[in-house]
Amino acid sequence: TRNSPGIKKFRVNLLGAQLTTPSKVFYVVHTGTTATEGIHYTKPAGEFTIAANSSFAEIEIEILNPGANTPATRDLVLRLTSGANEVKSSVNYNIIALRIAQ
């Protein structure tokens, strides 16, 4: 599906036992990204926090005006990296991708 402008949220799940303290998890824009910062999306924060005694958190990405409804698309690809408090990203589940209509 094509994404309209606005804030998009992606749920990221903690694999393993819940932690008793809040844990920051970091992410970067992956090299597979074809979308352009400032044109298709705003720069993401690069981190989010999984609350204490919780199993998930959300990454928020702002999609800018995606343009006309044409077949052309751009991809925003995020890669989770290691976080604080021994939170490590799984190599099998560390990529989040969003397709943006151009």
SERO-4910 file (N, C-alpha, C, O; in steps of 0.05 Angstrom, whole numbers):
BEGIN
 pado doro    nc1    nc2    nc3   cac1   cac2   cac3    cc1    cc2    cc3    oc1    oc2    oc3
  Thr    A     17    -24      0      0      0      0     17     25      0     40     24      9
  Arg    A      7     46    -10     22     71    -11     17     87     15     -5     86     26
  Asn    A     38    100     24     36    115     49     29    144     44     42    157     27
  Ser    A     10    154     58      3    182     57     20    198     76     33    186     94
  Pro    A     21    224     73     38    240     91     29    237    120      5    232    126
  Gly    A     47    241    138     41    240    167     60    222    182     79    211    170
  Ile    A     54    218    207     71    201    224     63    172    221     40    165    223
  Lys    A     83    155    216     79    126    214     93    114    238    115    122    245
  Lys    A     80     94    250     92     81    274     97     52    268     81     38    255
  Phe    A    120     43    277    128     15    273    134      3    301    150     13    316
  Arg    A    121    -18    307    125    -32    332    149    -50    331    153    -65    312
  Val    A    166    -47    351    190    -64    353    188    -80    378    185    -69    400
  Asn    A    190   -106    375    186   -124    398    213   -133    410    233   -137    396
  Leu    A    213   -135    436    236   -145    451    234   -175    451    214   -187    459
  Leu    A    255   -188    442    256   -217    442    271   -226    467    294   -219    471
  Gly    A    258   -240    485    270   -248    510    255   -236    533    233   -225    531
  Ala    A    267   -239    557    254   -230    581    253   -200    582    270   -185    573
  Gln    A    231   -190    595    228   -161    599    250   -152    619    258   -167    636
  Leu    A    258   -127    615    279   -115    633    266    -98    654    244    -87    649
  Thr    A    278    -95    677    267    -80    699    274    -50    697    264    -34    713
  Thr    A    290    -42    677    297    -14    673    291     -7    644    292    -24    627
  Pro    A    286     19    639    282     27    611    307     22    594    329     25    605
  Ser    A    303     15    569    326      8    552    325     23    526    305     21    511
  Lys    A    345     38    519    347     52    493    356     32    472    374     16    477
  Val    A    344     34    449    352     19    426    358     38    403    343     58    400
  Phe    A    378     34    388    387     52    367    382     41    340    381     16    336
  Tyr    A    378     59    320    375     50    293    387     71    274    390     94    281
  Val    A    393     63    250    405     80    229    390     77    203    376     56    199
  Val    A    392     97    186    381     94    159    400     76    144    424     81    142
  His    A    390     54    133    406     33    120    414     42     92    400     59     80
  Thr    A    435     31     82    446     38     55    426     30     33    429     41     11
  Gly    A    407     13     38    388      5     17    366     25     13    348     21     -3
  Thr    A    367     48     27    347     69     25    349     83     -1    370     92    -10
  Thr    A    326     86    -15    325    102    -40    309    128    -36    310    146    -53
  Ala    A    295    131    -13    281    156     -7    302    177      2    324    170     11
  Thr    A    295    202     -2    313    224      5    303    239     29    280    248     30
  Glu    A    321    242     49    314    257     73    308    286     65    322    298     49
  Gly    A    287    296     77    278    324     71    259    326     48    246    346     45
  Ile    A    258    306     31    239    305      9    217    284     14    193    291     11
  His    A    225    260     21    206    239     26    200    234     55    178    224     62
  Tyr    A    219    240     73    216    236    101    233    255    117    252    266    106
  Thr    A    226    259    142    244    275    159    264    257    173    258    233    177
  Lys    A    286    267    181    307    251    194    296    238    219    285    252    236
  Pro    A    298    212    221    288    198    245    306    204    269    329    211    266
  Ala    A    295    200    292    309    205    317    334    188    321    354    198    332
  Gly    A    333    163    311    356    146    314    357    129    339    375    113    343
  Glu    A    337    134    356    335    118    380    306    118    390    290    136    384
  Phe    A    300     97    406    274     96    420    279     81    445    300     68    449
  Thr    A    259     82    463    262     69    490    241     48    494    217     54    490
  Ile    A    249     25    502    231      4    512    228      9    542    248      7    556
  Ala    A    204     14    550    199     20    579    205     -4    596    206    -27    587
  Ala    A    211      1    621    215    -21    641    191    -39    641    168    -30    639
  Asn    A    196    -65    643    175    -85    645    156    -85    621    132    -91    623
  Ser    A    167    -78    598    152    -78    573    166    -96    552    189   -102    554
  Ser    A    151   -104    532    161   -121    511    164   -108    484    173   -120    465
  Phe    A    156    -82    483    157    -69    457    159    -38    460    154    -27    481
  Ala    A    165    -26    437    164      4    435    158     10    406    157     -8    389
  Glu    A    155     35    399    149     43    372    170     63    361    180     80    376
  Ile    A    176     59    336    193     79    321    173     96    306    155     86    293
  Glu    A    176    123    307    159    141    293    175    154    270    197    164    274
  Ile    A    163    153    246    175    164    222    155    183    210    132    176    206
  Glu    A    164    207    203    146    226    189    151    225    159    173    230    149
  Ile    A    129    218    145    129    217    116    120    245    106     99    255    114
  Leu    A    136    256     88    128    282     77    110    277     53    104    254     47
  Asn    A    101    298     40     82    295     18     95    276     -2    115    282    -15
  Pro    A     82    252     -6     94    233    -24     91    239    -53    103    224    -70
  Gly    A     77    259    -60     74    267    -88     50    254   -102     32    244    -88
  Ala    A     50    255   -128     27    245   -144     25    215   -141     45    201   -135
  Asn    A      2    205   -147     -2    176   -146      8    164   -172     -8    159   -191
  Thr    A     34    159   -173     47    147   -196     58    120   -188     59    114   -165
  Pro    A     66    104   -208     78     78   -201    105     80   -187    114     60   -175
  Ala    A    118    103   -188    145    106   -176    143    105   -146    125    117   -134
  Thr    A    162     92   -133    163     90   -104    192     94    -95    211     91   -110
  Arg    A    195    101    -70    221    103    -56    219     87    -31    198     85    -18
  Asp    A    241     75    -23    241     59      2    258     72     23    280     82     18
  Leu    A    247     72     47    262     80     71    268     55     87    249     41     95
  Val    A    293     49     91    301     24    104    316     32    129    336     46    128
  Leu    A    307     21    152    320     26    178    332      0    187    321    -21    184
  Arg    A    356      2    200    369    -21    212    373    -17    241    385      3    249
  Leu    A    362    -35    257    366    -33    286    395    -41    293    406    -59    281
  Thr    A    406    -26    312    433    -32    321    431    -39    351    409    -39    362
  Ser    A    453    -45    363    452    -53    391    443    -29    408    448     -6    401
  Gly    A    430    -36    430    421    -15    449    435    -17    475    454    -32    479
  Ala    A    425     -1    494    436     -1    521    425    -25    537    407    -39    527
  Asn    A    435    -29    561    425    -50    579    425    -77    566    406    -93    571
  Glu    A    445    -84    551    448   -110    538    426   -116    518    423   -140    511
  Val    A    412    -97    508    392   -101    487    407   -102    461    420    -82    453
  Lys    A    406   -124    447    419   -127    421    399   -134    400    379   -148    405
  Ser    A    404   -124    376    385   -130    354    391   -157    343    415   -166    341
  Ser    A    370   -171    335    373   -197    322    381   -193    293    368   -177    279
  Val    A    401   -208    283    408   -205    255    386   -215    237    385   -207    213
  Asn    A    368   -231    247    346   -241    231    322   -221    230    305   -223    213
  Tyr    A    321   -202    249    298   -184    251    307   -155    256    294   -141    272
  Asn    A    327   -146    243    337   -119    249    332    -98    226    343    -76    227
  Ile    A    316   -105    207    310    -87    184    280    -80    184    263    -98    187
  Ile    A    274    -54    182    247    -44    179    247    -28    153    264    -11    149
  Ala    A    227    -33    135    226    -19    110    199     -7    106    178    -18    114
  Leu    A    198     16     93    173     31     87    175     40     59    194     53     51
  Arg    A    154     33     43    153     42     15    137     68     13    114     69     24
  Ile    A    148     88      1    136    115     -2    130    120    -31    147    117    -48
  Ala    A    105    128    -37     98    136    -64    113    161    -71    115    179    -54
  Gln    A    123    163    -95    138    187   -103    120    208   -113    129    230   -121
***
